[in-house]
Protein backbone atom coordinates (compact mmCIF):
# COMPACT_ATOMS: atom_id res chain seq x y z
CA UNK A 1 0.00 0.00 0.00
CA UNK A 2 1.40 3.37 -0.98
CA UNK A 3 2.00 5.97 1.70
CA UNK A 4 -0.94 8.33 1.93
CA UNK A 5 -0.47 12.07 2.02
CA UNK A 6 -0.11 13.29 5.58
CA UNK A 7 -1.94 16.26 7.05
CA UNK A 8 -5.17 15.52 5.25
CA UNK A 9 -8.46 17.33 5.84
CA UNK A 10 -11.65 15.25 5.95
CA UNK A 11 -15.19 16.58 5.91
CA UNK A 12 -17.99 14.52 7.44
CA UNK A 13 -21.42 15.83 6.45
CA UNK A 14 -24.10 14.97 8.99
CA UNK A 15 -21.22 14.52 11.41
CA UNK A 16 -23.40 14.97 14.49
CA UNK A 17 -25.88 12.24 13.57
CA UNK A 18 -26.10 8.71 14.90
CA UNK A 19 -23.58 7.30 12.42
CA UNK A 20 -21.74 10.55 11.71
CA UNK A 21 -20.73 11.21 15.31
CA UNK A 22 -19.43 7.65 15.70
CA UNK A 23 -17.48 8.06 12.47
CA UNK A 24 -15.91 11.32 13.62
CA UNK A 25 -14.73 9.67 16.83
CA UNK A 26 -13.26 6.74 14.92
CA UNK A 27 -11.48 9.01 12.44
CA UNK A 28 -9.96 10.99 15.30
CA UNK A 29 -8.68 7.77 16.89
CA UNK A 30 -7.69 5.67 13.87
CA UNK A 31 -6.64 7.92 10.98
CA UNK A 32 -3.04 9.04 11.58
CA UNK A 33 -2.84 10.70 8.15
CA UNK A 34 -5.68 13.11 9.00
CA UNK A 35 -4.83 16.41 10.67
CA UNK A 36 -8.28 18.02 10.53
CA UNK A 37 -11.82 16.65 10.66
CA UNK A 38 -14.56 19.10 9.77
CA UNK A 39 -17.90 18.15 11.27
CA UNK A 40 -20.58 19.70 9.08
CA UNK A 41 -24.12 19.65 10.43
CA UNK A 42 -27.14 21.89 10.95
CA UNK A 43 -27.37 20.89 14.61
CA UNK A 44 -23.96 20.69 16.25
CA UNK A 45 -22.94 18.31 19.04
CA UNK A 46 -20.50 20.42 20.99
CA UNK A 47 -18.91 17.44 22.76
CA UNK A 48 -17.34 16.35 19.47
CA UNK A 49 -15.13 19.43 19.64
CA UNK A 50 -13.40 17.95 22.67
CA UNK A 51 -11.95 15.16 20.48
CA UNK A 52 -9.21 17.49 19.21
CA UNK A 53 -5.67 16.40 20.09
CA UNK A 54 -2.14 17.56 19.33
CA UNK A 55 -2.31 15.49 16.11
CA UNK A 56 -5.84 16.13 14.85
CA UNK A 57 -8.14 19.12 15.04
CA UNK A 58 -11.90 18.56 15.10
CA UNK A 59 -13.77 21.60 13.79
CA UNK A 60 -17.52 22.00 14.14
CA UNK A 61 -19.10 23.77 11.18
CA UNK A 62 -22.75 24.69 11.37
CA UNK A 63 -24.34 24.60 7.94
CA UNK A 64 -27.24 23.44 5.83
CA UNK A 65 -26.61 20.61 3.36
CA UNK A 66 -29.32 22.19 1.16
CA UNK A 67 -27.22 25.37 0.86
CA UNK A 68 -24.55 25.17 -1.82
CA UNK A 69 -22.63 28.09 -0.33
CA UNK A 70 -22.52 26.37 3.09
CA UNK A 71 -21.32 23.12 1.53
CA UNK A 72 -18.69 24.82 -0.61
CA UNK A 73 -17.33 26.66 2.41
CA UNK A 74 -17.06 23.40 4.37
CA UNK A 75 -15.29 21.56 1.52
CA UNK A 76 -12.83 24.30 0.62
CA UNK A 77 -9.31 22.92 0.90
CA UNK A 78 -10.34 19.41 1.98
CA UNK A 79 -8.99 16.13 0.61
CA UNK A 80 -11.94 13.78 1.09
CA UNK A 81 -15.65 13.95 1.93
CA UNK A 82 -17.68 11.33 3.74
CA UNK A 83 -21.26 12.29 2.98
CA UNK A 84 -23.50 10.82 5.70
CA UNK A 85 -26.00 13.70 5.92
CA UNK A 86 -29.48 12.34 5.32
CA UNK A 87 -33.05 12.82 6.43
CA UNK A 88 -34.50 9.44 7.36
CA UNK A 89 -38.28 9.53 7.46
CA UNK A 90 -40.60 6.67 6.54
CA UNK A 91 -43.45 7.80 8.81
CA UNK A 92 -44.45 11.12 7.21
CA UNK A 93 -43.11 13.29 10.00
CA UNK A 94 -41.75 15.83 7.52
CA UNK A 95 -42.95 16.84 4.05
CA UNK A 96 -41.72 14.77 1.12
CA UNK A 97 -40.22 17.94 -0.38
CA UNK A 98 -37.95 18.32 2.67
CA UNK A 99 -36.74 14.70 2.39
CA UNK A 100 -35.89 15.34 -1.27
CA UNK A 101 -34.22 18.64 -0.49
CA UNK A 102 -31.88 17.10 2.08
CA UNK A 103 -31.16 13.77 0.43
CA UNK A 104 -31.12 14.69 -3.27
CA UNK A 105 -30.42 18.43 -3.44
CA UNK A 106 -27.93 18.04 -0.59
CA UNK A 107 -26.07 15.35 -2.51
CA UNK A 108 -26.11 17.48 -5.67
CA UNK A 109 -24.57 20.29 -3.62
CA UNK A 110 -21.82 18.02 -2.31
CA UNK A 111 -20.99 16.86 -5.84
CA UNK A 112 -20.97 20.39 -7.20
CA UNK A 113 -18.82 21.58 -4.32
CA UNK A 114 -16.37 18.73 -5.01
CA UNK A 115 -16.19 19.87 -8.62
CA UNK A 116 -15.72 23.54 -7.85
CA UNK A 117 -13.31 23.07 -4.94
CA UNK A 118 -11.23 20.35 -6.59
CA UNK A 119 -12.05 17.58 -4.11
CA UNK A 120 -11.11 14.17 -5.53
CA UNK A 121 -12.61 11.62 -3.14
CA UNK A 122 -16.17 11.04 -1.96
CA UNK A 123 -17.53 8.18 0.15
CA UNK A 124 -21.34 8.23 0.25
CA UNK A 125 -23.52 6.66 2.93
CA UNK A 126 -26.36 5.08 0.99
CA UNK A 127 -28.93 2.60 2.36
CA UNK A 128 -30.17 -0.93 1.85
CA UNK A 129 -33.52 0.69 0.98
CA UNK A 130 -32.02 1.74 -2.34
CA UNK A 131 -32.62 -1.93 -3.15
CA UNK A 132 -35.44 -2.93 -0.81
CA UNK A 133 -37.34 -4.51 0.82
CA UNK A 134 -39.94 -3.76 -1.83
CA UNK A 135 -43.63 -3.24 -1.20
CA UNK A 136 -44.46 -6.53 -2.96
CA UNK A 137 -42.97 -8.59 -0.14
CA UNK A 138 -40.33 -10.25 -2.33
CA UNK A 139 -37.65 -11.73 -0.05
CA UNK A 140 -34.00 -10.76 -0.46
CA UNK A 141 -32.38 -13.81 1.10
CA UNK A 142 -28.60 -13.80 1.65
CA UNK A 143 -28.19 -11.51 -1.33
CA UNK A 144 -25.13 -9.57 -2.42
CA UNK A 145 -24.39 -6.45 -4.44
CA UNK A 146 -25.04 -8.30 -7.72
CA UNK A 147 -28.25 -10.10 -6.73
CA UNK A 148 -31.16 -9.38 -9.05
CA UNK A 149 -34.17 -7.99 -7.22
CA UNK A 150 -37.40 -6.26 -8.20
CA UNK A 151 -36.70 -2.76 -6.95
CA UNK A 152 -39.92 -0.87 -6.31
CA UNK A 153 -39.93 2.50 -4.54
CA UNK A 154 -42.90 4.67 -3.62
CA UNK A 155 -42.02 6.46 -0.37
CA UNK A 156 -39.96 9.67 -0.45
CA UNK A 157 -37.08 8.30 1.62
CA UNK A 158 -36.10 5.26 -0.50
CA UNK A 159 -36.82 7.21 -3.69
CA UNK A 160 -34.51 10.01 -2.57
CA UNK A 161 -31.72 7.67 -1.43
CA UNK A 162 -31.86 5.75 -4.71
CA UNK A 163 -31.62 8.99 -6.67
CA UNK A 164 -28.77 10.29 -4.52
CA UNK A 165 -26.78 7.07 -4.90
CA UNK A 166 -27.33 7.20 -8.65
CA UNK A 167 -25.96 10.75 -8.75
CA UNK A 168 -22.88 9.83 -6.70
CA UNK A 169 -22.00 6.83 -8.86
CA UNK A 170 -22.65 8.74 -12.10
CA UNK A 171 -20.23 11.45 -10.96
CA UNK A 172 -17.38 8.96 -10.58
CA UNK A 173 -14.66 9.69 -13.11
CA UNK A 174 -15.79 13.26 -13.75
CA UNK A 175 -13.31 16.13 -13.74
CA UNK A 176 -13.01 18.58 -10.87
CA UNK A 177 -11.28 21.93 -10.63
CA UNK A 178 -7.56 21.65 -11.28
CA UNK A 179 -7.97 18.91 -13.87
CA UNK A 180 -8.20 16.17 -11.27
CA UNK A 181 -10.58 13.19 -11.35
CA UNK A 182 -13.37 12.61 -8.84
CA UNK A 183 -13.55 9.09 -7.39
CA UNK A 184 -16.71 7.99 -5.59
CA UNK A 185 -18.14 4.90 -3.94
CA UNK A 186 -21.29 4.15 -1.93
CA UNK A 187 -21.84 2.07 1.22
CA UNK A 188 -25.27 0.55 1.89
CA UNK A 189 -25.89 -0.19 5.57
CA UNK A 190 -28.69 -2.58 6.45
CA UNK A 191 -30.53 -1.72 9.70
CA UNK A 192 -27.96 0.05 11.89
CA UNK A 193 -28.13 -0.43 15.66
CA UNK A 194 -26.03 0.60 18.61
CA UNK A 195 -25.67 3.11 21.41
CA UNK A 196 -27.69 6.26 20.88
CA UNK A 197 -30.10 4.78 18.33
CA UNK A 198 -33.26 6.88 18.68
CA UNK A 199 -35.59 4.23 17.27
CA UNK A 200 -34.38 1.73 19.85
CA UNK A 201 -35.10 4.33 22.52
CA UNK A 202 -38.67 4.58 21.19
CA UNK A 203 -39.09 0.80 21.39
CA UNK A 204 -37.80 0.87 24.95
CA UNK A 205 -40.22 3.58 26.04
CA UNK A 206 -43.09 1.88 24.26
CA UNK A 207 -42.28 -1.33 26.13
CA UNK A 208 -42.28 0.53 29.43
CA UNK A 209 -45.82 1.70 28.74
CA UNK A 210 -46.70 -1.97 28.21
CA UNK A 211 -45.18 -2.88 31.58
CA UNK A 212 -42.03 -4.24 29.93
CA UNK A 213 -43.87 -6.37 27.43
CA UNK A 214 -43.39 -6.51 23.68
CA UNK A 215 -46.25 -7.83 21.55
CA UNK A 216 -45.14 -10.03 18.68
CA UNK A 217 -46.74 -8.77 15.47
CA UNK A 218 -44.27 -10.13 12.88
CA UNK A 219 -43.43 -13.79 12.31
CA UNK A 220 -40.12 -14.92 13.77
CA UNK A 221 -39.35 -16.53 10.41
CA UNK A 222 -38.93 -13.07 8.84
CA UNK A 223 -35.25 -12.25 8.88
CA UNK A 224 -33.43 -8.94 8.60
CA UNK A 225 -29.76 -8.08 8.38
CA UNK A 226 -28.56 -5.72 11.09
CA UNK A 227 -25.15 -4.12 11.48
CA UNK A 228 -23.50 -2.44 14.46
CA UNK A 229 -22.86 1.30 14.12
CA UNK A 230 -19.20 0.91 15.06
CA UNK A 231 -18.64 -1.52 12.20
CA UNK A 232 -20.42 0.76 9.72
CA UNK A 233 -18.14 3.60 10.82
CA UNK A 234 -15.08 1.35 10.52
CA UNK A 235 -16.06 0.36 6.99
CA UNK A 236 -16.25 4.05 6.05
CA UNK A 237 -12.78 4.68 7.48
CA UNK A 238 -11.26 1.80 5.51
CA UNK A 239 -13.10 2.74 2.31
CA UNK A 240 -11.84 6.32 2.60
CA UNK A 241 -8.24 5.14 2.90
CA UNK A 242 -8.43 2.60 0.09
CA UNK A 243 -10.30 4.92 -2.27
CA UNK A 244 -7.28 7.23 -2.17
CA UNK A 245 -4.68 4.48 -2.30
CA UNK A 246 -6.13 2.39 -5.16
CA UNK A 247 -9.02 4.38 -6.67
CA UNK A 248 -9.64 1.90 -9.48
CA UNK A 249 -10.52 -0.82 -6.94
CA UNK A 250 -13.40 1.09 -5.32
CA UNK A 251 -14.37 3.84 -7.73
CA UNK A 252 -17.96 3.56 -8.92
CA UNK A 253 -18.66 0.59 -6.63
CA UNK A 254 -21.38 -0.08 -4.06
CA UNK A 255 -20.94 -2.15 -0.90
CA UNK A 256 -23.40 -3.53 1.61
CA UNK A 257 -22.33 -2.92 5.22
CA UNK A 258 -22.31 -6.17 7.15
CA UNK A 259 -20.91 -7.87 10.23
CA UNK A 260 -21.54 -10.96 12.37
CA UNK A 261 -24.86 -9.80 13.85
CA UNK A 262 -27.45 -12.61 13.64
CA UNK A 263 -30.33 -12.67 11.17
CA UNK A 264 -33.59 -12.24 13.07
CA UNK A 265 -36.90 -10.45 12.84
CA UNK A 266 -36.77 -6.84 14.01
CA UNK A 267 -38.69 -7.74 17.15
CA UNK A 268 -36.52 -10.71 18.08
CA UNK A 269 -33.37 -8.74 17.38
CA UNK A 270 -34.52 -5.84 19.57
CA UNK A 271 -35.20 -8.30 22.37
CA UNK A 272 -31.46 -9.02 22.48
CA UNK A 273 -31.15 -5.62 24.17
CA UNK A 274 -34.55 -5.30 25.86
CA UNK A 275 -34.55 -8.71 27.57
CA UNK A 276 -31.61 -7.78 29.87
CA UNK A 277 -33.84 -4.93 31.10
CA UNK A 278 -36.58 -7.38 32.09
CA UNK A 279 -38.69 -7.11 28.94
CA UNK A 280 -40.68 -10.12 27.76
CA UNK A 281 -42.07 -11.02 24.34
CA UNK A 282 -45.76 -11.91 24.25
CA UNK A 283 -46.61 -14.68 21.80
CA UNK A 284 -44.58 -17.30 19.99
CA UNK A 285 -46.59 -16.37 16.90
CA UNK A 286 -48.01 -13.01 15.77
CA UNK A 287 -50.99 -12.07 17.93
CA UNK A 288 -52.76 -10.30 15.04
CA UNK A 289 -53.40 -11.52 11.48
CA UNK A 290 -51.54 -9.66 8.75
CA UNK A 291 -54.81 -8.52 7.17
CA UNK A 292 -55.76 -6.71 10.36
CA UNK A 293 -52.35 -5.04 10.60
CA UNK A 294 -52.67 -3.91 7.01
CA UNK A 295 -56.10 -2.40 7.67
CA UNK A 296 -54.70 -0.56 10.70
CA UNK A 297 -51.83 0.70 8.55
CA UNK A 298 -54.30 2.03 5.98
CA UNK A 299 -56.35 3.64 8.73
CA UNK A 300 -53.21 5.41 9.98
CA UNK A 301 -52.64 6.80 6.49
CA UNK A 302 -56.23 8.07 6.37
CA UNK A 303 -55.91 9.68 9.80
CA UNK A 304 -52.59 11.23 8.82
CA UNK A 305 -54.23 12.84 5.80
CA UNK A 306 -57.28 14.02 7.77
CA UNK A 307 -55.25 15.49 10.64
CA UNK A 308 -52.57 17.14 8.50
CA UNK A 309 -54.18 20.64 8.70
CA UNK A 310 -54.26 20.39 12.49
CA UNK A 311 -51.18 18.45 13.59
CA UNK A 312 -48.48 16.00 12.55
CA UNK A 313 -49.76 12.48 13.03
CA UNK A 314 -46.96 10.05 12.19
CA UNK A 315 -47.47 6.61 13.76
CA UNK A 316 -44.81 3.94 13.32
CA UNK A 317 -47.24 1.63 11.51
CA UNK A 318 -48.07 2.39 7.89
CA UNK A 319 -48.20 0.21 4.77
CA UNK A 320 -44.55 0.85 3.97
CA UNK A 321 -43.14 0.12 7.43
CA UNK A 322 -45.36 -2.97 7.64
CA UNK A 323 -44.07 -4.23 4.30
CA UNK A 324 -40.45 -3.64 5.33
CA UNK A 325 -40.86 -5.36 8.70
CA UNK A 326 -42.67 -8.31 7.14
CA UNK A 327 -40.21 -8.95 4.29
CA UNK A 328 -36.99 -10.91 4.70
CA UNK A 329 -33.94 -8.84 3.70
CA UNK A 330 -30.54 -10.33 4.52
CA UNK A 331 -27.16 -9.89 2.87
CA UNK A 332 -24.30 -12.34 2.55
CA UNK A 333 -21.28 -10.80 0.88
CA UNK A 334 -17.53 -10.39 1.23
CA UNK A 335 -17.13 -7.66 -1.36
CA UNK A 336 -15.87 -5.06 1.12
CA UNK A 337 -13.38 -7.57 2.50
CA UNK A 338 -12.08 -8.37 -0.98
CA UNK A 339 -11.92 -4.79 -2.22
CA UNK A 340 -10.52 -2.94 0.79
CA UNK A 341 -9.73 -5.42 3.55
CA UNK A 342 -12.78 -4.84 5.72
CA UNK A 343 -13.53 -7.14 8.61
CA UNK A 344 -15.76 -6.20 11.56
CA UNK A 345 -13.94 -4.29 14.27
CA UNK A 346 -16.56 -5.36 16.81
CA UNK A 347 -17.85 -8.93 17.11
CA UNK A 348 -21.46 -9.75 17.88
CA UNK A 349 -20.95 -10.30 21.61
CA UNK A 350 -19.24 -6.96 22.06
CA UNK A 351 -21.76 -5.16 19.84
CA UNK A 352 -24.65 -6.67 21.79
CA UNK A 353 -23.01 -5.91 25.13
CA UNK A 354 -22.34 -2.28 24.29
CA UNK A 355 -25.87 -1.73 22.98
CA UNK A 356 -27.52 -3.53 25.90
CA UNK A 357 -25.50 -1.48 28.39
CA UNK A 358 -26.70 1.72 26.70
CA UNK A 359 -30.32 0.56 26.82
CA UNK A 360 -29.92 -0.20 30.53
CA UNK A 361 -28.61 3.34 30.98
CA UNK A 362 -32.03 4.59 29.88
CA UNK A 363 -33.51 3.32 33.16
CA UNK A 364 -34.91 6.31 34.99
CA UNK A 365 -33.78 8.61 32.22
CA UNK A 366 -30.09 8.08 33.07
CA UNK A 367 -28.89 7.93 29.46
CA UNK A 368 -25.14 7.93 28.99
C-alpha positions as CSV (number, residue, x, y, z in Angstrom):
1,X,0.0,0.0,0.0
2,X,1.4,3.4,-1.0
3,X,2.0,6.0,1.7
4,X,-0.9,8.3,1.9
5,X,-0.5,12.1,2.0
6,X,-0.1,13.3,5.6
7,X,-1.9,16.3,7.1
8,X,-5.2,15.5,5.3
9,X,-8.5,17.3,5.8
10,X,-11.7,15.2,5.9
11,X,-15.2,16.6,5.9
12,X,-18.0,14.5,7.4
13,X,-21.4,15.8,6.5
14,X,-24.1,15.0,9.0
15,X,-21.2,14.5,11.4
16,X,-23.4,15.0,14.5
17,X,-25.9,12.2,13.6
18,X,-26.1,8.7,14.9
19,X,-23.6,7.3,12.4
20,X,-21.7,10.5,11.7
21,X,-20.7,11.2,15.3
22,X,-19.4,7.7,15.7
23,X,-17.5,8.1,12.5
24,X,-15.9,11.3,13.6
25,X,-14.7,9.7,16.8
26,X,-13.3,6.7,14.9
27,X,-11.5,9.0,12.4
28,X,-10.0,11.0,15.3
29,X,-8.7,7.8,16.9
30,X,-7.7,5.7,13.9
31,X,-6.6,7.9,11.0
32,X,-3.0,9.0,11.6
33,X,-2.8,10.7,8.2
34,X,-5.7,13.1,9.0
35,X,-4.8,16.4,10.7
36,X,-8.3,18.0,10.5
37,X,-11.8,16.7,10.7
38,X,-14.6,19.1,9.8
39,X,-17.9,18.2,11.3
40,X,-20.6,19.7,9.1
41,X,-24.1,19.7,10.4
42,X,-27.1,21.9,10.9
43,X,-27.4,20.9,14.6
44,X,-24.0,20.7,16.3
45,X,-22.9,18.3,19.0
46,X,-20.5,20.4,21.0
47,X,-18.9,17.4,22.8
48,X,-17.3,16.3,19.5
49,X,-15.1,19.4,19.6
50,X,-13.4,17.9,22.7
51,X,-12.0,15.2,20.5
52,X,-9.2,17.5,19.2
53,X,-5.7,16.4,20.1
54,X,-2.1,17.6,19.3
55,X,-2.3,15.5,16.1
56,X,-5.8,16.1,14.8
57,X,-8.1,19.1,15.0
58,X,-11.9,18.6,15.1
59,X,-13.8,21.6,13.8
60,X,-17.5,22.0,14.1
61,X,-19.1,23.8,11.2
62,X,-22.7,24.7,11.4
63,X,-24.3,24.6,7.9
64,X,-27.2,23.4,5.8
65,X,-26.6,20.6,3.4
66,X,-29.3,22.2,1.2
67,X,-27.2,25.4,0.9
68,X,-24.5,25.2,-1.8
69,X,-22.6,28.1,-0.3
70,X,-22.5,26.4,3.1
71,X,-21.3,23.1,1.5
72,X,-18.7,24.8,-0.6
73,X,-17.3,26.7,2.4
74,X,-17.1,23.4,4.4
75,X,-15.3,21.6,1.5
76,X,-12.8,24.3,0.6
77,X,-9.3,22.9,0.9
78,X,-10.3,19.4,2.0
79,X,-9.0,16.1,0.6
80,X,-11.9,13.8,1.1
81,X,-15.6,14.0,1.9
82,X,-17.7,11.3,3.7
83,X,-21.3,12.3,3.0
84,X,-23.5,10.8,5.7
85,X,-26.0,13.7,5.9
86,X,-29.5,12.3,5.3
87,X,-33.0,12.8,6.4
88,X,-34.5,9.4,7.4
89,X,-38.3,9.5,7.5
90,X,-40.6,6.7,6.5
91,X,-43.4,7.8,8.8
92,X,-44.4,11.1,7.2
93,X,-43.1,13.3,10.0
94,X,-41.7,15.8,7.5
95,X,-42.9,16.8,4.0
96,X,-41.7,14.8,1.1
97,X,-40.2,17.9,-0.4
98,X,-38.0,18.3,2.7
99,X,-36.7,14.7,2.4
100,X,-35.9,15.3,-1.3
101,X,-34.2,18.6,-0.5
102,X,-31.9,17.1,2.1
103,X,-31.2,13.8,0.4
104,X,-31.1,14.7,-3.3
105,X,-30.4,18.4,-3.4
106,X,-27.9,18.0,-0.6
107,X,-26.1,15.3,-2.5
108,X,-26.1,17.5,-5.7
109,X,-24.6,20.3,-3.6
110,X,-21.8,18.0,-2.3
111,X,-21.0,16.9,-5.8
112,X,-21.0,20.4,-7.2
113,X,-18.8,21.6,-4.3
114,X,-16.4,18.7,-5.0
115,X,-16.2,19.9,-8.6
116,X,-15.7,23.5,-7.9
117,X,-13.3,23.1,-4.9
118,X,-11.2,20.3,-6.6
119,X,-12.1,17.6,-4.1
120,X,-11.1,14.2,-5.5
121,X,-12.6,11.6,-3.1
122,X,-16.2,11.0,-2.0
123,X,-17.5,8.2,0.2
124,X,-21.3,8.2,0.2
125,X,-23.5,6.7,2.9
126,X,-26.4,5.1,1.0
127,X,-28.9,2.6,2.4
128,X,-30.2,-0.9,1.8
129,X,-33.5,0.7,1.0
130,X,-32.0,1.7,-2.3
131,X,-32.6,-1.9,-3.1
132,X,-35.4,-2.9,-0.8
133,X,-37.3,-4.5,0.8
134,X,-39.9,-3.8,-1.8
135,X,-43.6,-3.2,-1.2
136,X,-44.5,-6.5,-3.0
137,X,-43.0,-8.6,-0.1
138,X,-40.3,-10.3,-2.3
139,X,-37.6,-11.7,0.0
140,X,-34.0,-10.8,-0.5
141,X,-32.4,-13.8,1.1
142,X,-28.6,-13.8,1.7
143,X,-28.2,-11.5,-1.3
144,X,-25.1,-9.6,-2.4
145,X,-24.4,-6.5,-4.4
146,X,-25.0,-8.3,-7.7
147,X,-28.3,-10.1,-6.7
148,X,-31.2,-9.4,-9.1
149,X,-34.2,-8.0,-7.2
150,X,-37.4,-6.3,-8.2
151,X,-36.7,-2.8,-6.9
152,X,-39.9,-0.9,-6.3
153,X,-39.9,2.5,-4.5
154,X,-42.9,4.7,-3.6
155,X,-42.0,6.5,-0.4
156,X,-40.0,9.7,-0.4
157,X,-37.1,8.3,1.6
158,X,-36.1,5.3,-0.5
159,X,-36.8,7.2,-3.7
160,X,-34.5,10.0,-2.6
161,X,-31.7,7.7,-1.4
162,X,-31.9,5.7,-4.7
163,X,-31.6,9.0,-6.7
164,X,-28.8,10.3,-4.5
165,X,-26.8,7.1,-4.9
166,X,-27.3,7.2,-8.6
167,X,-26.0,10.7,-8.8
168,X,-22.9,9.8,-6.7
169,X,-22.0,6.8,-8.9
170,X,-22.7,8.7,-12.1
171,X,-20.2,11.5,-11.0
172,X,-17.4,9.0,-10.6
173,X,-14.7,9.7,-13.1
174,X,-15.8,13.3,-13.8
175,X,-13.3,16.1,-13.7
176,X,-13.0,18.6,-10.9
177,X,-11.3,21.9,-10.6
178,X,-7.6,21.6,-11.3
179,X,-8.0,18.9,-13.9
180,X,-8.2,16.2,-11.3
181,X,-10.6,13.2,-11.4
182,X,-13.4,12.6,-8.8
183,X,-13.6,9.1,-7.4
184,X,-16.7,8.0,-5.6
185,X,-18.1,4.9,-3.9
186,X,-21.3,4.1,-1.9
187,X,-21.8,2.1,1.2
188,X,-25.3,0.6,1.9
189,X,-25.9,-0.2,5.6
190,X,-28.7,-2.6,6.5
191,X,-30.5,-1.7,9.7
192,X,-28.0,0.1,11.9
193,X,-28.1,-0.4,15.7
194,X,-26.0,0.6,18.6
195,X,-25.7,3.1,21.4
196,X,-27.7,6.3,20.9
197,X,-30.1,4.8,18.3
198,X,-33.3,6.9,18.7
199,X,-35.6,4.2,17.3
200,X,-34.4,1.7,19.9
201,X,-35.1,4.3,22.5
202,X,-38.7,4.6,21.2
203,X,-39.1,0.8,21.4
204,X,-37.8,0.9,25.0
205,X,-40.2,3.6,26.0
206,X,-43.1,1.9,24.3
207,X,-42.3,-1.3,26.1
208,X,-42.3,0.5,29.4
209,X,-45.8,1.7,28.7
210,X,-46.7,-2.0,28.2
211,X,-45.2,-2.9,31.6
212,X,-42.0,-4.2,29.9
213,X,-43.9,-6.4,27.4
214,X,-43.4,-6.5,23.7
215,X,-46.2,-7.8,21.5
216,X,-45.1,-10.0,18.7
217,X,-46.7,-8.8,15.5
218,X,-44.3,-10.1,12.9
219,X,-43.4,-13.8,12.3
220,X,-40.1,-14.9,13.8
221,X,-39.3,-16.5,10.4
222,X,-38.9,-13.1,8.8
223,X,-35.2,-12.2,8.9
224,X,-33.4,-8.9,8.6
225,X,-29.8,-8.1,8.4
226,X,-28.6,-5.7,11.1
227,X,-25.1,-4.1,11.5
228,X,-23.5,-2.4,14.5
229,X,-22.9,1.3,14.1
230,X,-19.2,0.9,15.1
231,X,-18.6,-1.5,12.2
232,X,-20.4,0.8,9.7
233,X,-18.1,3.6,10.8
234,X,-15.1,1.4,10.5
235,X,-16.1,0.4,7.0
236,X,-16.2,4.1,6.0
237,X,-12.8,4.7,7.5
238,X,-11.3,1.8,5.5
239,X,-13.1,2.7,2.3
240,X,-11.8,6.3,2.6
241,X,-8.2,5.1,2.9
242,X,-8.4,2.6,0.1
243,X,-10.3,4.9,-2.3
244,X,-7.3,7.2,-2.2
245,X,-4.7,4.5,-2.3
246,X,-6.1,2.4,-5.2
247,X,-9.0,4.4,-6.7
248,X,-9.6,1.9,-9.5
249,X,-10.5,-0.8,-6.9
250,X,-13.4,1.1,-5.3
251,X,-14.4,3.8,-7.7
252,X,-18.0,3.6,-8.9
253,X,-18.7,0.6,-6.6
254,X,-21.4,-0.1,-4.1
255,X,-20.9,-2.1,-0.9
256,X,-23.4,-3.5,1.6
257,X,-22.3,-2.9,5.2
258,X,-22.3,-6.2,7.2
259,X,-20.9,-7.9,10.2
260,X,-21.5,-11.0,12.4
261,X,-24.9,-9.8,13.8
262,X,-27.5,-12.6,13.6
263,X,-30.3,-12.7,11.2
264,X,-33.6,-12.2,13.1
265,X,-36.9,-10.4,12.8
266,X,-36.8,-6.8,14.0
267,X,-38.7,-7.7,17.2
268,X,-36.5,-10.7,18.1
269,X,-33.4,-8.7,17.4
270,X,-34.5,-5.8,19.6
271,X,-35.2,-8.3,22.4
272,X,-31.5,-9.0,22.5
273,X,-31.2,-5.6,24.2
274,X,-34.6,-5.3,25.9
275,X,-34.5,-8.7,27.6
276,X,-31.6,-7.8,29.9
277,X,-33.8,-4.9,31.1
278,X,-36.6,-7.4,32.1
279,X,-38.7,-7.1,28.9
280,X,-40.7,-10.1,27.8
281,X,-42.1,-11.0,24.3
282,X,-45.8,-11.9,24.2
283,X,-46.6,-14.7,21.8
284,X,-44.6,-17.3,20.0
285,X,-46.6,-16.4,16.9
286,X,-48.0,-13.0,15.8
287,X,-51.0,-12.1,17.9
288,X,-52.8,-10.3,15.0
289,X,-53.4,-11.5,11.5
290,X,-51.5,-9.7,8.7
291,X,-54.8,-8.5,7.2
292,X,-55.8,-6.7,10.4
293,X,-52.4,-5.0,10.6
294,X,-52.7,-3.9,7.0
295,X,-56.1,-2.4,7.7
296,X,-54.7,-0.6,10.7
297,X,-51.8,0.7,8.5
298,X,-54.3,2.0,6.0
299,X,-56.3,3.6,8.7
300,X,-53.2,5.4,10.0
301,X,-52.6,6.8,6.5
302,X,-56.2,8.1,6.4
303,X,-55.9,9.7,9.8
304,X,-52.6,11.2,8.8
305,X,-54.2,12.8,5.8
306,X,-57.3,14.0,7.8
307,X,-55.3,15.5,10.6
308,X,-52.6,17.1,8.5
309,X,-54.2,20.6,8.7
310,X,-54.3,20.4,12.5
311,X,-51.2,18.4,13.6
312,X,-48.5,16.0,12.6
313,X,-49.8,12.5,13.0
314,X,-47.0,10.0,12.2
315,X,-47.5,6.6,13.8
316,X,-44.8,3.9,13.3
317,X,-47.2,1.6,11.5
318,X,-48.1,2.4,7.9
319,X,-48.2,0.2,4.8
320,X,-44.6,0.9,4.0
321,X,-43.1,0.1,7.4
322,X,-45.4,-3.0,7.6
323,X,-44.1,-4.2,4.3
324,X,-40.4,-3.6,5.3
325,X,-40.9,-5.4,8.7
326,X,-42.7,-8.3,7.1
327,X,-40.2,-8.9,4.3
328,X,-37.0,-10.9,4.7
329,X,-33.9,-8.8,3.7
330,X,-30.5,-10.3,4.5
331,X,-27.2,-9.9,2.9
332,X,-24.3,-12.3,2.5
333,X,-21.3,-10.8,0.9
334,X,-17.5,-10.4,1.2
335,X,-17.1,-7.7,-1.4
336,X,-15.9,-5.1,1.1
337,X,-13.4,-7.6,2.5
338,X,-12.1,-8.4,-1.0
339,X,-11.9,-4.8,-2.2
340,X,-10.5,-2.9,0.8
341,X,-9.7,-5.4,3.5
342,X,-12.8,-4.8,5.7
343,X,-13.5,-7.1,8.6
344,X,-15.8,-6.2,11.6
345,X,-13.9,-4.3,14.3
346,X,-16.6,-5.4,16.8
347,X,-17.8,-8.9,17.1
348,X,-21.5,-9.8,17.9
349,X,-21.0,-10.3,21.6
350,X,-19.2,-7.0,22.1
351,X,-21.8,-5.2,19.8
352,X,-24.6,-6.7,21.8
353,X,-23.0,-5.9,25.1
354,X,-22.3,-2.3,24.3
355,X,-25.9,-1.7,23.0
356,X,-27.5,-3.5,25.9
357,X,-25.5,-1.5,28.4
358,X,-26.7,1.7,26.7
359,X,-30.3,0.6,26.8
360,X,-29.9,-0.2,30.5
361,X,-28.6,3.3,31.0
362,X,-32.0,4.6,29.9
363,X,-33.5,3.3,33.2
364,X,-34.9,6.3,35.0
365,X,-33.8,8.6,32.2
366,X,-30.1,8.1,33.1
367,X,-28.9,7.9,29.5
368,X,-25.1,7.9,29.0
